[in-house]
Amino acid sequence: MKSVDLVNVSKRYKKKLVINNISYTFNDGLYLITGENGKGKSTILKLIYGIVKPSSGTISTNGNIIYLPERFKAPNFVTVYEFLSIMITIKHKKKLFESYKESIINEYLNRFEIIKYKQYKMNQLSKGTIQKIMIIYTLINSCDIYLFDEPLNGLDDKSQHEFVNVLKELIANKKIIIISTHYTSVYEDLPNNVLKL
């Protein structure tokens, strides 16, 4: 069974205590991590993904994980299709038929209405379009656990609505979705659990 378990987890950066003795279990469904800046929302996602280690306590995960950070550096001189094609192949760890990869990529580019940018290089795109591409990268790789850090940044209302539609599908498929966000109202129509820091 898919799960993420935090047991008495604390995280300290030098002298600053960011996470203080948190215990929490994530099972199937949508979880919103909320709180003011500096309260450790992003740190919890990094701890779960294993980018940083807890200062104390334990974290256990059961299932494969994908993570979209709030800040990322997109590769400049590859096209949108090349980037997504490479990333889906790496995540699956095997060679995929080109037609299969392209059908999945096209589906999501159409859903977020950016199919016209398929052969554009990443450095030709706006911040909002790159954000959509990074969300697509996260979604095209079928996983058990999805971690999103402020995924709505740079998205227009229509794209936010489509992202919520995708979340509905993930929830229906019994995935674990953990989102760090300031914008809880966008998710109010979805069944969700809130972890407030």
mmCIF file of the C-alpha atoms, coordinates in Angstrom:
data_MODEL
# 
_entry.id   MODEL 
# 
loop_
_atom_site.group_PDB 
_atom_site.id 
_atom_site.type_symbol 
_atom_site.label_atom_id 
_atom_site.label_alt_id 
_atom_site.label_comp_id 
_atom_site.label_asym_id 
_atom_site.label_entity_id 
_atom_site.label_seq_id 
_atom_site.pdbx_PDB_ins_code 
_atom_site.Cartn_x 
_atom_site.Cartn_y 
_atom_site.Cartn_z 
_atom_site.occupancy 
_atom_site.B_iso_or_equiv 
_atom_site.pdbx_formal_charge 
_atom_site.auth_seq_id 
_atom_site.auth_comp_id 
_atom_site.auth_asym_id 
_atom_site.auth_atom_id 
_atom_site.pdbx_PDB_model_num 
ATOM 1   C CA . MET A 1 1   ? 0.000   0.000  0.000   1.00 0.00 ? 1   MET A CA 1 
ATOM 2   C CA . LYS A 1 2   ? 1.288   3.448  -0.949  1.00 0.00 ? 2   LYS A CA 1 
ATOM 3   C CA . SER A 1 3   ? 2.199   5.660  1.995   1.00 0.00 ? 3   SER A CA 1 
ATOM 4   C CA . VAL A 1 4   ? 4.514   8.335  3.315   1.00 0.00 ? 4   VAL A CA 1 
ATOM 5   C CA . ASP A 1 5   ? 5.230   8.316  7.058   1.00 0.00 ? 5   ASP A CA 1 
ATOM 6   C CA . LEU A 1 6   ? 6.937   11.058 9.026   1.00 0.00 ? 6   LEU A CA 1 
ATOM 7   C CA . VAL A 1 7   ? 7.754   10.101 12.617  1.00 0.00 ? 7   VAL A CA 1 
ATOM 8   C CA . ASN A 1 8   ? 9.051   12.758 15.015  1.00 0.00 ? 8   ASN A CA 1 
ATOM 9   C CA . VAL A 1 9   ? 10.778  14.563 12.140  1.00 0.00 ? 9   VAL A CA 1 
ATOM 10  C CA . SER A 1 10  ? 12.785  17.716 12.788  1.00 0.00 ? 10  SER A CA 1 
ATOM 11  C CA . LYS A 1 11  ? 14.997  19.654 10.422  1.00 0.00 ? 11  LYS A CA 1 
ATOM 12  C CA . ARG A 1 12  ? 17.529  22.265 11.402  1.00 0.00 ? 12  ARG A CA 1 
ATOM 13  C CA . TYR A 1 13  ? 19.588  24.412 9.044   1.00 0.00 ? 13  TYR A CA 1 
ATOM 14  C CA . LYS A 1 14  ? 22.588  25.415 11.150  1.00 0.00 ? 14  LYS A CA 1 
ATOM 15  C CA . LYS A 1 15  ? 20.975  27.116 14.155  1.00 0.00 ? 15  LYS A CA 1 
ATOM 16  C CA . LYS A 1 16  ? 17.540  27.602 12.599  1.00 0.00 ? 16  LYS A CA 1 
ATOM 17  C CA . LEU A 1 17  ? 14.877  25.002 13.443  1.00 0.00 ? 17  LEU A CA 1 
ATOM 18  C CA . VAL A 1 18  ? 12.587  24.768 10.415  1.00 0.00 ? 18  VAL A CA 1 
ATOM 19  C CA . ILE A 1 19  ? 10.632  21.573 11.151  1.00 0.00 ? 19  ILE A CA 1 
ATOM 20  C CA . ASN A 1 20  ? 9.947   20.704 14.773  1.00 0.00 ? 20  ASN A CA 1 
ATOM 21  C CA . ASN A 1 21  ? 9.018   17.128 15.688  1.00 0.00 ? 21  ASN A CA 1 
ATOM 22  C CA . ILE A 1 22  ? 6.328   16.467 13.092  1.00 0.00 ? 22  ILE A CA 1 
ATOM 23  C CA . SER A 1 23  ? 4.582   13.116 12.820  1.00 0.00 ? 23  SER A CA 1 
ATOM 24  C CA . TYR A 1 24  ? 2.186   12.610 9.932   1.00 0.00 ? 24  TYR A CA 1 
ATOM 25  C CA . THR A 1 25  ? 1.007   9.852  7.606   1.00 0.00 ? 25  THR A CA 1 
ATOM 26  C CA . PHE A 1 26  ? 0.036   10.438 3.977   1.00 0.00 ? 26  PHE A CA 1 
ATOM 27  C CA . ASN A 1 27  ? -2.135  7.798  2.340   1.00 0.00 ? 27  ASN A CA 1 
ATOM 28  C CA . ASP A 1 28  ? -4.188  7.930  -0.873  1.00 0.00 ? 28  ASP A CA 1 
ATOM 29  C CA . GLY A 1 29  ? -5.564  11.349 -1.711  1.00 0.00 ? 29  GLY A CA 1 
ATOM 30  C CA . LEU A 1 30  ? -4.714  15.044 -1.867  1.00 0.00 ? 30  LEU A CA 1 
ATOM 31  C CA . TYR A 1 31  ? -2.787  16.798 0.905   1.00 0.00 ? 31  TYR A CA 1 
ATOM 32  C CA . LEU A 1 32  ? -2.208  20.546 1.084   1.00 0.00 ? 32  LEU A CA 1 
ATOM 33  C CA . ILE A 1 33  ? 0.723   21.807 3.128   1.00 0.00 ? 33  ILE A CA 1 
ATOM 34  C CA . THR A 1 34  ? 0.029   25.401 4.112   1.00 0.00 ? 34  THR A CA 1 
ATOM 35  C CA . GLY A 1 35  ? 1.607   28.074 6.269   1.00 0.00 ? 35  GLY A CA 1 
ATOM 36  C CA . GLU A 1 36  ? 3.558   31.282 6.110   1.00 0.00 ? 36  GLU A CA 1 
ATOM 37  C CA . ASN A 1 37  ? 6.865   31.622 4.265   1.00 0.00 ? 37  ASN A CA 1 
ATOM 38  C CA . GLY A 1 38  ? 9.736   30.074 6.175   1.00 0.00 ? 38  GLY A CA 1 
ATOM 39  C CA . LYS A 1 39  ? 7.571   27.570 8.052   1.00 0.00 ? 39  LYS A CA 1 
ATOM 40  C CA . GLY A 1 40  ? 9.024   24.560 6.249   1.00 0.00 ? 40  GLY A CA 1 
ATOM 41  C CA . LYS A 1 41  ? 6.518   23.728 3.505   1.00 0.00 ? 41  LYS A CA 1 
ATOM 42  C CA . SER A 1 42  ? 9.176   23.205 0.845   1.00 0.00 ? 42  SER A CA 1 
ATOM 43  C CA . THR A 1 43  ? 11.471  21.491 3.329   1.00 0.00 ? 43  THR A CA 1 
ATOM 44  C CA . ILE A 1 44  ? 8.898   18.775 4.006   1.00 0.00 ? 44  ILE A CA 1 
ATOM 45  C CA . LEU A 1 45  ? 8.700   17.963 0.287   1.00 0.00 ? 45  LEU A CA 1 
ATOM 46  C CA . LYS A 1 46  ? 12.497  17.870 0.039   1.00 0.00 ? 46  LYS A CA 1 
ATOM 47  C CA . LEU A 1 47  ? 12.654  15.584 3.064   1.00 0.00 ? 47  LEU A CA 1 
ATOM 48  C CA . ILE A 1 48  ? 10.103  13.201 1.560   1.00 0.00 ? 48  ILE A CA 1 
ATOM 49  C CA . TYR A 1 49  ? 11.916  13.154 -1.786  1.00 0.00 ? 49  TYR A CA 1 
ATOM 50  C CA . GLY A 1 50  ? 15.257  12.658 -0.069  1.00 0.00 ? 50  GLY A CA 1 
ATOM 51  C CA . ILE A 1 51  ? 16.986  15.823 -1.257  1.00 0.00 ? 51  ILE A CA 1 
ATOM 52  C CA . VAL A 1 52  ? 17.681  16.748 2.360   1.00 0.00 ? 52  VAL A CA 1 
ATOM 53  C CA . LYS A 1 53  ? 17.981  14.522 5.410   1.00 0.00 ? 53  LYS A CA 1 
ATOM 54  C CA . PRO A 1 54  ? 16.113  15.033 8.693   1.00 0.00 ? 54  PRO A CA 1 
ATOM 55  C CA . SER A 1 55  ? 18.082  16.262 11.688  1.00 0.00 ? 55  SER A CA 1 
ATOM 56  C CA . SER A 1 56  ? 16.107  13.764 13.745  1.00 0.00 ? 56  SER A CA 1 
ATOM 57  C CA . GLY A 1 57  ? 13.209  11.381 13.276  1.00 0.00 ? 57  GLY A CA 1 
ATOM 58  C CA . THR A 1 58  ? 12.446  9.009  10.421  1.00 0.00 ? 58  THR A CA 1 
ATOM 59  C CA . ILE A 1 59  ? 10.767  9.215  7.023   1.00 0.00 ? 59  ILE A CA 1 
ATOM 60  C CA . SER A 1 60  ? 9.569   6.128  5.170   1.00 0.00 ? 60  SER A CA 1 
ATOM 61  C CA . THR A 1 61  ? 7.951   5.975  1.747   1.00 0.00 ? 61  THR A CA 1 
ATOM 62  C CA . ASN A 1 62  ? 6.252   3.111  -0.019  1.00 0.00 ? 62  ASN A CA 1 
ATOM 63  C CA . GLY A 1 63  ? 5.893   3.783  -3.727  1.00 0.00 ? 63  GLY A CA 1 
ATOM 64  C CA . ASN A 1 64  ? 7.737   5.592  -6.493  1.00 0.00 ? 64  ASN A CA 1 
ATOM 65  C CA . ILE A 1 65  ? 7.878   9.384  -6.240  1.00 0.00 ? 65  ILE A CA 1 
ATOM 66  C CA . ILE A 1 66  ? 8.135   12.352 -8.571  1.00 0.00 ? 66  ILE A CA 1 
ATOM 67  C CA . TYR A 1 67  ? 8.805   15.906 -7.420  1.00 0.00 ? 67  TYR A CA 1 
ATOM 68  C CA . LEU A 1 68  ? 8.261   19.340 -8.963  1.00 0.00 ? 68  LEU A CA 1 
ATOM 69  C CA . PRO A 1 69  ? 10.233  21.987 -7.051  1.00 0.00 ? 69  PRO A CA 1 
ATOM 70  C CA . GLU A 1 70  ? 9.109   25.598 -6.841  1.00 0.00 ? 70  GLU A CA 1 
ATOM 71  C CA . ARG A 1 71  ? 12.293  26.761 -8.541  1.00 0.00 ? 71  ARG A CA 1 
ATOM 72  C CA . PHE A 1 72  ? 14.059  24.876 -11.291 1.00 0.00 ? 72  PHE A CA 1 
ATOM 73  C CA . LYS A 1 73  ? 16.451  25.589 -14.131 1.00 0.00 ? 73  LYS A CA 1 
ATOM 74  C CA . ALA A 1 74  ? 14.998  24.527 -17.439 1.00 0.00 ? 74  ALA A CA 1 
ATOM 75  C CA . PRO A 1 75  ? 17.490  23.412 -20.114 1.00 0.00 ? 75  PRO A CA 1 
ATOM 76  C CA . ASN A 1 76  ? 17.926  26.200 -22.653 1.00 0.00 ? 76  ASN A CA 1 
ATOM 77  C CA . PHE A 1 77  ? 18.718  24.699 -26.018 1.00 0.00 ? 77  PHE A CA 1 
ATOM 78  C CA . VAL A 1 78  ? 16.475  21.662 -26.310 1.00 0.00 ? 78  VAL A CA 1 
ATOM 79  C CA . THR A 1 79  ? 12.971  21.753 -27.686 1.00 0.00 ? 79  THR A CA 1 
ATOM 80  C CA . VAL A 1 80  ? 9.908   21.169 -25.555 1.00 0.00 ? 80  VAL A CA 1 
ATOM 81  C CA . TYR A 1 81  ? 9.399   17.766 -27.170 1.00 0.00 ? 81  TYR A CA 1 
ATOM 82  C CA . GLU A 1 82  ? 13.045  16.763 -26.741 1.00 0.00 ? 82  GLU A CA 1 
ATOM 83  C CA . PHE A 1 83  ? 12.972  17.692 -23.068 1.00 0.00 ? 83  PHE A CA 1 
ATOM 84  C CA . LEU A 1 84  ? 9.759   15.806 -22.316 1.00 0.00 ? 84  LEU A CA 1 
ATOM 85  C CA . SER A 1 85  ? 10.875  12.825 -24.407 1.00 0.00 ? 85  SER A CA 1 
ATOM 86  C CA . ILE A 1 86  ? 14.167  12.558 -22.526 1.00 0.00 ? 86  ILE A CA 1 
ATOM 87  C CA . MET A 1 87  ? 12.521  12.910 -19.116 1.00 0.00 ? 87  MET A CA 1 
ATOM 88  C CA . ILE A 1 88  ? 9.826   10.310 -19.725 1.00 0.00 ? 88  ILE A CA 1 
ATOM 89  C CA . THR A 1 89  ? 12.480  7.831  -20.919 1.00 0.00 ? 89  THR A CA 1 
ATOM 90  C CA . ILE A 1 90  ? 14.689  8.426  -17.876 1.00 0.00 ? 90  ILE A CA 1 
ATOM 91  C CA . LYS A 1 91  ? 11.808  7.939  -15.473 1.00 0.00 ? 91  LYS A CA 1 
ATOM 92  C CA . HIS A 1 92  ? 10.638  4.716  -17.102 1.00 0.00 ? 92  HIS A CA 1 
ATOM 93  C CA . LYS A 1 93  ? 14.264  3.469  -17.180 1.00 0.00 ? 93  LYS A CA 1 
ATOM 94  C CA . LYS A 1 94  ? 13.680  1.692  -20.454 1.00 0.00 ? 94  LYS A CA 1 
ATOM 95  C CA . LYS A 1 95  ? 13.370  2.367  -24.140 1.00 0.00 ? 95  LYS A CA 1 
ATOM 96  C CA . LEU A 1 96  ? 9.866   3.399  -25.158 1.00 0.00 ? 96  LEU A CA 1 
ATOM 97  C CA . PHE A 1 97  ? 8.365   3.366  -28.621 1.00 0.00 ? 97  PHE A CA 1 
ATOM 98  C CA . GLU A 1 98  ? 8.603   6.872  -30.080 1.00 0.00 ? 98  GLU A CA 1 
ATOM 99  C CA . SER A 1 99  ? 4.952   6.808  -31.109 1.00 0.00 ? 99  SER A CA 1 
ATOM 100 C CA . TYR A 1 100 ? 3.913   5.938  -27.547 1.00 0.00 ? 100 TYR A CA 1 
ATOM 101 C CA . LYS A 1 101 ? 5.992   8.740  -26.053 1.00 0.00 ? 101 LYS A CA 1 
ATOM 102 C CA . GLU A 1 102 ? 4.706   11.243 -28.570 1.00 0.00 ? 102 GLU A CA 1 
ATOM 103 C CA . SER A 1 103 ? 1.060   10.342 -27.996 1.00 0.00 ? 103 SER A CA 1 
ATOM 104 C CA . ILE A 1 104 ? 1.394   10.914 -24.238 1.00 0.00 ? 104 ILE A CA 1 
ATOM 105 C CA . ILE A 1 105 ? 3.317   14.154 -24.680 1.00 0.00 ? 105 ILE A CA 1 
ATOM 106 C CA . ASN A 1 106 ? 0.857   15.463 -27.282 1.00 0.00 ? 106 ASN A CA 1 
ATOM 107 C CA . GLU A 1 107 ? -2.076  14.637 -25.023 1.00 0.00 ? 107 GLU A CA 1 
ATOM 108 C CA . TYR A 1 108 ? -0.752  16.810 -22.206 1.00 0.00 ? 108 TYR A CA 1 
ATOM 109 C CA . LEU A 1 109 ? 0.480   19.606 -24.468 1.00 0.00 ? 109 LEU A CA 1 
ATOM 110 C CA . ASN A 1 110 ? -3.049  19.774 -25.870 1.00 0.00 ? 110 ASN A CA 1 
ATOM 111 C CA . ARG A 1 111 ? -4.637  19.680 -22.435 1.00 0.00 ? 111 ARG A CA 1 
ATOM 112 C CA . PHE A 1 112 ? -2.631  22.709 -21.352 1.00 0.00 ? 112 PHE A CA 1 
ATOM 113 C CA . GLU A 1 113 ? -3.059  24.343 -24.778 1.00 0.00 ? 113 GLU A CA 1 
ATOM 114 C CA . ILE A 1 114 ? 0.642   24.616 -25.599 1.00 0.00 ? 114 ILE A CA 1 
ATOM 115 C CA . ILE A 1 115 ? 0.943   22.108 -28.442 1.00 0.00 ? 115 ILE A CA 1 
ATOM 116 C CA . LYS A 1 116 ? 2.063   24.974 -30.710 1.00 0.00 ? 116 LYS A CA 1 
ATOM 117 C CA . TYR A 1 117 ? 5.262   25.230 -28.642 1.00 0.00 ? 117 TYR A CA 1 
ATOM 118 C CA . LYS A 1 118 ? 6.214   21.589 -29.154 1.00 0.00 ? 118 LYS A CA 1 
ATOM 119 C CA . GLN A 1 119 ? 9.241   22.377 -31.349 1.00 0.00 ? 119 GLN A CA 1 
ATOM 120 C CA . TYR A 1 120 ? 10.204  25.609 -29.587 1.00 0.00 ? 120 TYR A CA 1 
ATOM 121 C CA . LYS A 1 121 ? 13.420  25.689 -27.614 1.00 0.00 ? 121 LYS A CA 1 
ATOM 122 C CA . MET A 1 122 ? 12.983  26.109 -23.894 1.00 0.00 ? 122 MET A CA 1 
ATOM 123 C CA . ASN A 1 123 ? 14.796  29.452 -23.842 1.00 0.00 ? 123 ASN A CA 1 
ATOM 124 C CA . GLN A 1 124 ? 12.188  30.880 -26.222 1.00 0.00 ? 124 GLN A CA 1 
ATOM 125 C CA . LEU A 1 125 ? 9.317   30.399 -23.800 1.00 0.00 ? 125 LEU A CA 1 
ATOM 126 C CA . SER A 1 126 ? 7.673   32.537 -21.135 1.00 0.00 ? 126 SER A CA 1 
ATOM 127 C CA . LYS A 1 127 ? 7.878   31.648 -17.468 1.00 0.00 ? 127 LYS A CA 1 
ATOM 128 C CA . GLY A 1 128 ? 4.224   30.597 -17.445 1.00 0.00 ? 128 GLY A CA 1 
ATOM 129 C CA . THR A 1 129 ? 4.679   28.260 -20.415 1.00 0.00 ? 129 THR A CA 1 
ATOM 130 C CA . ILE A 1 130 ? 7.758   26.686 -18.834 1.00 0.00 ? 130 ILE A CA 1 
ATOM 131 C CA . GLN A 1 131 ? 5.743   26.122 -15.656 1.00 0.00 ? 131 GLN A CA 1 
ATOM 132 C CA . LYS A 1 132 ? 3.137   24.244 -17.698 1.00 0.00 ? 132 LYS A CA 1 
ATOM 133 C CA . ILE A 1 133 ? 5.865   22.134 -19.296 1.00 0.00 ? 133 ILE A CA 1 
ATOM 134 C CA . MET A 1 134 ? 7.330   21.254 -15.904 1.00 0.00 ? 134 MET A CA 1 
ATOM 135 C CA . ILE A 1 135 ? 3.879   20.248 -14.659 1.00 0.00 ? 135 ILE A CA 1 
ATOM 136 C CA . ILE A 1 136 ? 3.470   18.099 -17.782 1.00 0.00 ? 136 ILE A CA 1 
ATOM 137 C CA . TYR A 1 137 ? 6.867   16.504 -17.124 1.00 0.00 ? 137 TYR A CA 1 
ATOM 138 C CA . THR A 1 138 ? 5.620   15.576 -13.644 1.00 0.00 ? 138 THR A CA 1 
ATOM 139 C CA . LEU A 1 139 ? 2.341   14.178 -14.929 1.00 0.00 ? 139 LEU A CA 1 
ATOM 140 C CA . ILE A 1 140 ? 3.543   12.141 -17.902 1.00 0.00 ? 140 ILE A CA 1 
ATOM 141 C CA . ASN A 1 141 ? 5.534   9.906  -15.586 1.00 0.00 ? 141 ASN A CA 1 
ATOM 142 C CA . SER A 1 142 ? 3.072   7.594  -13.887 1.00 0.00 ? 142 SER A CA 1 
ATOM 143 C CA . CYS A 1 143 ? 3.997   7.403  -10.200 1.00 0.00 ? 143 CYS A CA 1 
ATOM 144 C CA . ASP A 1 144 ? 2.467   6.514  -6.857  1.00 0.00 ? 144 ASP A CA 1 
ATOM 145 C CA . ILE A 1 145 ? 3.379   9.727  -5.042  1.00 0.00 ? 145 ILE A CA 1 
ATOM 146 C CA . TYR A 1 146 ? 3.358   13.234 -6.542  1.00 0.00 ? 146 TYR A CA 1 
ATOM 147 C CA . LEU A 1 147 ? 5.046   16.169 -4.806  1.00 0.00 ? 147 LEU A CA 1 
ATOM 148 C CA . PHE A 1 148 ? 4.290   19.689 -6.056  1.00 0.00 ? 148 PHE A CA 1 
ATOM 149 C CA . ASP A 1 149 ? 5.849   22.842 -4.591  1.00 0.00 ? 149 ASP A CA 1 
ATOM 150 C CA . GLU A 1 150 ? 3.665   25.868 -5.432  1.00 0.00 ? 150 GLU A CA 1 
ATOM 151 C CA . PRO A 1 151 ? 2.626   24.434 -8.831  1.00 0.00 ? 151 PRO A CA 1 
ATOM 152 C CA . LEU A 1 152 ? 0.204   27.282 -9.619  1.00 0.00 ? 152 LEU A CA 1 
ATOM 153 C CA . ASN A 1 153 ? 2.925   29.922 -9.878  1.00 0.00 ? 153 ASN A CA 1 
ATOM 154 C CA . GLY A 1 154 ? 2.730   31.516 -13.324 1.00 0.00 ? 154 GLY A CA 1 
ATOM 155 C CA . LEU A 1 155 ? -0.393  29.611 -14.414 1.00 0.00 ? 155 LEU A CA 1 
ATOM 156 C CA . ASP A 1 156 ? -3.401  31.409 -15.882 1.00 0.00 ? 156 ASP A CA 1 
ATOM 157 C CA . ASP A 1 157 ? -6.894  30.588 -14.629 1.00 0.00 ? 157 ASP A CA 1 
ATOM 158 C CA . LYS A 1 158 ? -7.615  28.138 -17.446 1.00 0.00 ? 158 LYS A CA 1 
ATOM 159 C CA . SER A 1 159 ? -4.422  26.204 -16.787 1.00 0.00 ? 159 SER A CA 1 
ATOM 160 C CA . GLN A 1 160 ? -5.126  26.157 -13.052 1.00 0.00 ? 160 GLN A CA 1 
ATOM 161 C CA . HIS A 1 161 ? -8.532  24.662 -13.829 1.00 0.00 ? 161 HIS A CA 1 
ATOM 162 C CA . GLU A 1 162 ? -6.946  21.984 -16.041 1.00 0.00 ? 162 GLU A CA 1 
ATOM 163 C CA . PHE A 1 163 ? -4.402  21.186 -13.329 1.00 0.00 ? 163 PHE A CA 1 
ATOM 164 C CA . VAL A 1 164 ? -7.284  20.644 -10.894 1.00 0.00 ? 164 VAL A CA 1 
ATOM 165 C CA . ASN A 1 165 ? -8.931  18.326 -13.444 1.00 0.00 ? 165 ASN A CA 1 
ATOM 166 C CA . VAL A 1 166 ? -5.744  16.262 -13.601 1.00 0.00 ? 166 VAL A CA 1 
ATOM 167 C CA . LEU A 1 167 ? -5.654  16.100 -9.800  1.00 0.00 ? 167 LEU A CA 1 
ATOM 168 C CA . LYS A 1 168 ? -9.187  14.673 -9.844  1.00 0.00 ? 168 LYS A CA 1 
ATOM 169 C CA . GLU A 1 169 ? -7.930  11.867 -12.077 1.00 0.00 ? 169 GLU A CA 1 
ATOM 170 C CA . LEU A 1 170 ? -4.967  11.180 -9.804  1.00 0.00 ? 170 LEU A CA 1 
ATOM 171 C CA . ILE A 1 171 ? -7.248  11.075 -6.765  1.00 0.00 ? 171 ILE A CA 1 
ATOM 172 C CA . ALA A 1 172 ? -9.604  8.668  -8.566  1.00 0.00 ? 172 ALA A CA 1 
ATOM 173 C CA . ASN A 1 173 ? -6.598  6.447  -9.316  1.00 0.00 ? 173 ASN A CA 1 
ATOM 174 C CA . LYS A 1 174 ? -5.665  6.302  -5.618  1.00 0.00 ? 174 LYS A CA 1 
ATOM 175 C CA . LYS A 1 175 ? -2.476  8.309  -5.914  1.00 0.00 ? 175 LYS A CA 1 
ATOM 176 C CA . ILE A 1 176 ? -0.869  10.327 -3.113  1.00 0.00 ? 176 ILE A CA 1 
ATOM 177 C CA . ILE A 1 177 ? -0.608  14.010 -4.037  1.00 0.00 ? 177 ILE A CA 1 
ATOM 178 C CA . ILE A 1 178 ? 1.163   16.403 -1.675  1.00 0.00 ? 178 ILE A CA 1 
ATOM 179 C CA . ILE A 1 179 ? 1.110   20.095 -2.580  1.00 0.00 ? 179 ILE A CA 1 
ATOM 180 C CA . SER A 1 180 ? 2.835   22.976 -0.843  1.00 0.00 ? 180 SER A CA 1 
ATOM 181 C CA . THR A 1 181 ? 0.667   26.023 -1.519  1.00 0.00 ? 181 THR A CA 1 
ATOM 182 C CA . HIS A 1 182 ? -0.557  29.437 -0.468  1.00 0.00 ? 182 HIS A CA 1 
ATOM 183 C CA . TYR A 1 183 ? -3.620  29.073 -2.703  1.00 0.00 ? 183 TYR A CA 1 
ATOM 184 C CA . THR A 1 184 ? -5.894  26.594 -0.976  1.00 0.00 ? 184 THR A CA 1 
ATOM 185 C CA . SER A 1 185 ? -9.083  28.072 -2.494  1.00 0.00 ? 185 SER A CA 1 
ATOM 186 C CA . VAL A 1 186 ? -8.173  26.637 -5.916  1.00 0.00 ? 186 VAL A CA 1 
ATOM 187 C CA . TYR A 1 187 ? -8.467  23.119 -4.463  1.00 0.00 ? 187 TYR A CA 1 
ATOM 188 C CA . GLU A 1 188 ? -11.603 23.642 -2.389  1.00 0.00 ? 188 GLU A CA 1 
ATOM 189 C CA . ASP A 1 189 ? -13.806 21.523 -4.678  1.00 0.00 ? 189 ASP A CA 1 
ATOM 190 C CA . LEU A 1 190 ? -11.469 18.547 -4.278  1.00 0.00 ? 190 LEU A CA 1 
ATOM 191 C CA . PRO A 1 191 ? -11.464 16.204 -1.276  1.00 0.00 ? 191 PRO A CA 1 
ATOM 192 C CA . ASN A 1 192 ? -8.325  17.177 0.579   1.00 0.00 ? 192 ASN A CA 1 
ATOM 193 C CA . ASN A 1 193 ? -6.441  17.075 3.856   1.00 0.00 ? 193 ASN A CA 1 
ATOM 194 C CA . VAL A 1 194 ? -4.613  20.125 5.204   1.00 0.00 ? 194 VAL A CA 1 
ATOM 195 C CA . LEU A 1 195 ? -1.342  20.055 7.106   1.00 0.00 ? 195 LEU A CA 1 
ATOM 196 C CA . LYS A 1 196 ? -0.842  23.566 8.453   1.00 0.00 ? 196 LYS A CA 1 
ATOM 197 C CA . LEU A 1 197 ? 2.657   24.493 9.612   1.00 0.00 ? 197 LEU A CA 1 
# 
